[in-house]
């Protein structure tokens, strides 16, 4: 029996989530993770504007994680509602 590795299990997990209708949330979650990671563009902009040497660890602080979750919930709720209203 072959050993399961990340390379073999990741596509199976992703296909499970994508087939269950979680593709919008999964995409938004990955997008926010990439943008607000320690080496992401949000930290690069912050470092460029403030001139500091260490960025904010968005995903390790309670207040920033709550803010990111609130922003994702806002986008998921009002983004879908806006699309439905605009489509007639």
VMD Tcl script that builds the backbone (N, CA, C; Angstrom):
set m [mol new atoms 264]
animate dup $m
set s [atomselect $m all]
$s set {name element resname resid chain x y z} {
  {N N UNK 1 A 0.838 -1.170 0.000}
  {CA C UNK 1 A 0.000 0.000 0.000}
  {C C UNK 1 A 0.890 1.243 0.000}
  {N N UNK 2 A 0.674 2.188 -0.926}
  {CA C UNK 2 A 1.522 3.378 -0.970}
  {C C UNK 2 A 1.219 4.314 0.196}
  {N N UNK 3 A 2.237 5.039 0.591}
  {CA C UNK 3 A 2.101 5.994 1.685}
  {C C UNK 3 A 1.465 7.272 1.139}
  {N N UNK 4 A 0.466 7.785 1.845}
  {CA C UNK 4 A -0.194 9.019 1.426}
  {C C UNK 4 A 0.692 10.212 1.774}
  {N N UNK 5 A 0.955 11.034 0.803}
  {CA C UNK 5 A 1.740 12.242 1.016}
  {C C UNK 5 A 0.871 13.451 0.724}
  {N N UNK 6 A 1.422 14.621 0.975}
  {CA C UNK 6 A 0.668 15.843 0.718}
  {C C UNK 6 A 0.351 15.990 -0.768}
  {N N UNK 7 A 1.255 15.512 -1.613}
  {CA C UNK 7 A 1.036 15.631 -3.058}
  {C C UNK 7 A -0.111 14.744 -3.536}
  {N N UNK 8 A -0.344 13.633 -2.839}
  {CA C UNK 8 A -1.429 12.738 -3.266}
  {C C UNK 8 A -2.749 13.057 -2.582}
  {N N UNK 9 A -2.704 13.613 -1.367}
  {CA C UNK 9 A -3.954 13.871 -0.651}
  {C C UNK 9 A -4.519 15.253 -0.927}
  {N N UNK 10 A -3.684 16.234 -1.254}
  {CA C UNK 10 A -4.181 17.597 -1.479}
  {C C UNK 10 A -5.187 17.664 -2.631}
  {N N UNK 11 A -4.931 17.045 -3.791}
  {CA C UNK 11 A -5.955 17.110 -4.845}
  {C C UNK 11 A -7.266 16.458 -4.443}
  {N N UNK 12 A -7.194 15.381 -3.663}
  {CA C UNK 12 A -8.428 14.721 -3.224}
  {C C UNK 12 A -9.208 15.614 -2.276}
  {N N UNK 13 A -8.513 16.279 -1.369}
  {CA C UNK 13 A -9.187 17.181 -0.440}
  {C C UNK 13 A -9.768 18.365 -1.187}
  {N N UNK 14 A -9.004 18.948 -2.110}
  {CA C UNK 14 A -9.502 20.098 -2.864}
  {C C UNK 14 A -10.697 19.718 -3.725}
  {N N UNK 15 A -10.665 18.551 -4.352}
  {CA C UNK 15 A -11.794 18.156 -5.178}
  {C C UNK 15 A -13.030 17.910 -4.320}
  {N N UNK 16 A -12.836 17.439 -3.083}
  {CA C UNK 16 A -13.974 17.243 -2.177}
  {C C UNK 16 A -14.608 18.581 -1.839}
  {N N UNK 17 A -13.796 19.575 -1.480}
  {CA C UNK 17 A -14.351 20.874 -1.133}
  {C C UNK 17 A -14.973 21.555 -2.348}
  {N N UNK 18 A -14.334 21.452 -3.493}
  {CA C UNK 18 A -14.852 22.114 -4.676}
  {C C UNK 18 A -16.143 21.467 -5.160}
  {N N UNK 19 A -16.303 20.173 -4.963}
  {CA C UNK 19 A -17.522 19.517 -5.415}
  {C C UNK 19 A -18.684 19.761 -4.469}
  {N N UNK 20 A -18.409 20.147 -3.228}
  {CA C UNK 20 A -19.472 20.375 -2.264}
  {C C UNK 20 A -19.999 21.805 -2.277}
  {N N UNK 21 A -19.518 22.641 -3.165}
  {CA C UNK 21 A -20.014 23.999 -3.256}
  {C C UNK 21 A -19.266 24.992 -2.384}
  {N N UNK 22 A -18.120 24.609 -1.861}
  {CA C UNK 22 A -17.333 25.505 -1.038}
  {C C UNK 22 A -16.274 26.236 -1.862}
  {N N UNK 23 A -16.386 26.207 -3.164}
  {CA C UNK 23 A -15.316 26.762 -3.996}
  {C C UNK 23 A -15.172 28.261 -3.810}
  {N N UNK 24 A -16.257 29.003 -3.605}
  {CA C UNK 24 A -16.139 30.449 -3.404}
  {C C UNK 24 A -15.432 30.755 -2.096}
  {N N UNK 25 A -15.847 30.084 -1.029}
  {CA C UNK 25 A -15.215 30.328 0.262}
  {C C UNK 25 A -13.771 29.860 0.260}
  {N N UNK 26 A -13.489 28.735 -0.370}
  {CA C UNK 26 A -12.121 28.221 -0.435}
  {C C UNK 26 A -11.218 29.199 -1.176}
  {N N UNK 27 A -11.702 29.739 -2.300}
  {CA C UNK 27 A -10.917 30.703 -3.062}
  {C C UNK 27 A -10.669 31.955 -2.245}
  {N N UNK 28 A -11.714 32.457 -1.581}
  {CA C UNK 28 A -11.570 33.679 -0.791}
  {C C UNK 28 A -10.637 33.457 0.387}
  {N N UNK 29 A -10.712 32.300 1.011}
  {CA C UNK 29 A -9.844 31.974 2.136}
  {C C UNK 29 A -8.381 31.934 1.707}
  {N N UNK 30 A -8.101 31.277 0.603}
  {CA C UNK 30 A -6.724 31.204 0.104}
  {C C UNK 30 A -6.237 32.585 -0.310}
  {N N UNK 31 A -7.101 33.374 -0.924}
  {CA C UNK 31 A -6.729 34.727 -1.333}
  {C C UNK 31 A -6.355 35.582 -0.123}
  {N N UNK 32 A -7.166 35.554 0.927}
  {CA C UNK 32 A -6.859 36.326 2.130}
  {C C UNK 32 A -5.591 35.804 2.799}
  {N N UNK 33 A -5.395 34.488 2.812}
  {CA C UNK 33 A -4.187 33.930 3.417}
  {C C UNK 33 A -2.947 34.422 2.685}
  {N N UNK 34 A -2.983 34.449 1.380}
  {CA C UNK 34 A -1.815 34.884 0.599}
  {C C UNK 34 A -1.579 36.383 0.774}
  {N N UNK 35 A -2.637 37.172 0.746}
  {CA C UNK 35 A -2.478 38.626 0.858}
  {C C UNK 35 A -1.954 39.028 2.228}
  {N N UNK 36 A -2.471 38.395 3.294}
  {CA C UNK 36 A -2.121 38.814 4.646}
  {C C UNK 36 A -1.094 37.909 5.318}
  {N N UNK 37 A -0.394 37.083 4.569}
  {CA C UNK 37 A 0.674 36.281 5.169}
  {C C UNK 37 A 1.842 37.202 5.538}
  {N N UNK 38 A 2.817 36.636 6.246}
  {CA C UNK 38 A 3.920 37.469 6.746}
  {C C UNK 38 A 4.744 38.075 5.608}
  {N N UNK 39 A 4.811 37.405 4.476}
  {CA C UNK 39 A 5.561 37.925 3.328}
  {C C UNK 39 A 4.617 38.388 2.218}
  {N N UNK 40 A 3.377 38.665 2.558}
  {CA C UNK 40 A 2.386 39.032 1.550}
  {C C UNK 40 A 2.407 40.514 1.220}
  {N N UNK 41 A 1.600 40.900 0.237}
  {CA C UNK 41 A 1.583 42.286 -0.201}
  {C C UNK 41 A 1.064 43.269 0.843}
  {N N UNK 42 A 0.171 42.845 1.735}
  {CA C UNK 42 A -0.323 43.760 2.774}
  {C C UNK 42 A 0.817 44.174 3.702}
  {N N UNK 43 A 1.674 43.232 4.062}
  {CA C UNK 43 A 2.822 43.564 4.903}
  {C C UNK 43 A 3.853 44.381 4.140}
  {N N UNK 44 A 4.038 44.099 2.870}
  {CA C UNK 44 A 4.986 44.887 2.075}
  {C C UNK 44 A 4.537 46.344 1.973}
  {N N UNK 45 A 3.248 46.557 1.791}
  {CA C UNK 45 A 2.724 47.928 1.739}
  {C C UNK 45 A 2.892 48.608 3.096}
  {N N UNK 46 A 2.575 47.872 4.163}
  {CA C UNK 46 A 2.733 48.417 5.521}
  {C C UNK 46 A 4.183 48.805 5.791}
  {N N UNK 47 A 5.115 47.924 5.430}
  {CA C UNK 47 A 6.534 48.215 5.661}
  {C C UNK 47 A 7.001 49.398 4.818}
  {N N UNK 48 A 6.503 49.493 3.593}
  {CA C UNK 48 A 6.889 50.607 2.737}
  {C C UNK 48 A 6.355 51.944 3.228}
  {N N UNK 49 A 5.146 51.935 3.785}
  {CA C UNK 49 A 4.549 53.188 4.258}
  {C C UNK 49 A 5.117 53.634 5.595}
  {N N UNK 50 A 5.415 52.703 6.478}
  {CA C UNK 50 A 5.863 53.083 7.819}
  {C C UNK 50 A 7.379 53.108 7.964}
  {N N UNK 51 A 8.093 52.395 7.132}
  {CA C UNK 51 A 9.544 52.344 7.245}
  {C C UNK 51 A 10.036 51.431 8.350}
  {N N UNK 52 A 9.157 50.635 8.929}
  {CA C UNK 52 A 9.570 49.708 9.985}
  {C C UNK 52 A 10.243 48.492 9.361}
  {N N UNK 53 A 10.932 47.727 10.206}
  {CA C UNK 53 A 11.665 46.564 9.727}
  {C C UNK 53 A 10.920 45.260 9.930}
  {N N UNK 54 A 9.899 45.271 10.775}
  {CA C UNK 54 A 9.136 44.046 11.021}
  {C C UNK 54 A 7.665 44.314 10.750}
  {N N UNK 55 A 7.061 43.416 9.992}
  {CA C UNK 55 A 5.664 43.586 9.625}
  {C C UNK 55 A 4.716 43.072 10.692}
  {N N UNK 56 A 3.435 43.210 10.412}
  {CA C UNK 56 A 2.399 42.716 11.311}
  {C C UNK 56 A 2.141 41.256 10.975}
  {N N UNK 57 A 2.079 40.426 11.986}
  {CA C UNK 57 A 1.744 39.009 11.776}
  {C C UNK 57 A 0.232 38.881 11.883}
  {N N UNK 58 A -0.434 39.136 10.756}
  {CA C UNK 58 A -1.886 39.204 10.723}
  {C C UNK 58 A -2.547 37.912 11.193}
  {N N UNK 59 A -1.987 36.771 10.840}
  {CA C UNK 59 A -2.638 35.497 11.111}
  {C C UNK 59 A -2.299 34.919 12.478}
  {N N UNK 60 A -1.541 35.642 13.304}
  {CA C UNK 60 A -1.181 35.151 14.631}
  {C C UNK 60 A -1.705 36.041 15.743}
  {N N UNK 61 A -2.382 37.112 15.407}
  {CA C UNK 61 A -2.962 38.004 16.411}
  {C C UNK 61 A -4.476 37.869 16.386}
  {N N UNK 62 A -5.078 37.829 17.555}
  {CA C UNK 62 A -6.518 37.606 17.657}
  {C C UNK 62 A -7.316 38.729 17.007}
  {N N UNK 63 A -6.924 39.965 17.236}
  {CA C UNK 63 A -7.701 41.089 16.703}
  {C C UNK 63 A -7.637 41.158 15.178}
  {N N UNK 64 A -6.499 40.870 14.592}
  {CA C UNK 64 A -6.419 40.925 13.135}
  {C C UNK 64 A -7.120 39.734 12.488}
  {N N UNK 65 A -7.063 38.566 13.124}
  {CA C UNK 65 A -7.770 37.396 12.572}
  {C C UNK 65 A -9.270 37.638 12.609}
  {N N UNK 66 A -9.773 38.204 13.710}
  {CA C UNK 66 A -11.204 38.514 13.793}
  {C C UNK 66 A -11.603 39.533 12.738}
  {N N UNK 67 A -10.758 40.511 12.499}
  {CA C UNK 67 A -11.047 41.514 11.465}
  {C C UNK 67 A -11.064 40.888 10.074}
  {N N UNK 68 A -10.131 39.985 9.809}
  {CA C UNK 68 A -10.099 39.317 8.510}
  {C C UNK 68 A -11.319 38.424 8.313}
  {N N UNK 69 A -11.731 37.718 9.356}
  {CA C UNK 69 A -12.928 36.881 9.264}
  {C C UNK 69 A -14.158 37.743 9.046}
  {N N UNK 70 A -14.243 38.873 9.739}
  {CA C UNK 70 A -15.372 39.787 9.542}
  {C C UNK 70 A -15.382 40.324 8.117}
  {N N UNK 71 A -14.225 40.654 7.572}
  {CA C UNK 71 A -14.160 41.144 6.193}
  {C C UNK 71 A -14.568 40.064 5.203}
  {N N UNK 72 A -14.142 38.809 5.455}
  {CA C UNK 72 A -14.544 37.712 4.563}
  {C C UNK 72 A -16.053 37.484 4.626}
  {N N UNK 73 A -16.622 37.518 5.835}
  {CA C UNK 73 A -18.068 37.346 5.967}
  {C C UNK 73 A -18.821 38.469 5.268}
  {N N UNK 74 A -18.327 39.691 5.405}
  {CA C UNK 74 A -18.955 40.826 4.731}
  {C C UNK 74 A -18.925 40.653 3.219}
  {N N UNK 75 A -17.763 40.275 2.690}
  {CA C UNK 75 A -17.651 40.093 1.244}
  {C C UNK 75 A -18.505 38.939 0.738}
  {N N UNK 76 A -18.559 37.857 1.508}
  {CA C UNK 76 A -19.358 36.707 1.082}
  {C C UNK 76 A -20.850 37.028 1.098}
  {N N UNK 77 A -21.313 37.790 2.099}
  {CA C UNK 77 A -22.736 38.095 2.201}
  {C C UNK 77 A -23.134 39.186 1.211}
  {N N UNK 78 A -22.500 40.343 1.307}
  {CA C UNK 78 A -22.918 41.478 0.483}
  {C C UNK 78 A -22.450 41.355 -0.955}
  {N N UNK 79 A -21.364 40.646 -1.206}
  {CA C UNK 79 A -20.930 40.445 -2.583}
  {C C UNK 79 A -21.934 39.620 -3.356}
  {N N UNK 80 A -22.399 38.540 -2.769}
  {CA C UNK 80 A -23.393 37.693 -3.425}
  {C C UNK 80 A -24.725 38.424 -3.563}
  {N N UNK 81 A -25.127 39.153 -2.524}
  {CA C UNK 81 A -26.382 39.905 -2.577}
  {C C UNK 81 A -26.320 40.968 -3.665}
  {N N UNK 82 A -25.193 41.646 -3.780}
  {CA C UNK 82 A -25.058 42.674 -4.814}
  {C C UNK 82 A -25.134 42.075 -6.196}
  {N N UNK 83 A -24.497 40.929 -6.411}
  {CA C UNK 83 A -24.571 40.275 -7.714}
  {C C UNK 83 A -26.004 39.869 -8.048}
  {N N UNK 84 A -26.725 39.355 -7.065}
  {CA C UNK 84 A -28.114 38.963 -7.304}
  {C C UNK 84 A -28.995 40.164 -7.607}
  {N N UNK 85 A -28.798 41.256 -6.919}
  {CA C UNK 85 A -29.589 42.454 -7.160}
  {C C UNK 85 A -29.285 43.063 -8.535}
  {N N UNK 86 A -28.021 43.037 -8.923}
  {CA C UNK 86 A -27.635 43.621 -10.204}
  {C C UNK 86 A -28.080 42.746 -11.370}
  {N N UNK 87 A -28.211 41.440 -11.156}
  {CA C UNK 87 A -28.588 40.581 -12.268}
  {C C UNK 87 A -30.084 40.630 -12.561}
  {N N UNK 88 A -30.829 41.197 -11.662}
  {CA C UNK 88 A -32.265 41.378 -11.933}
  {C C UNK 88 A -33.026 40.307 -11.313}
}
mol reanalyze $m
mol bondsrecalc $m
mol representation Tube
mol addrep $m
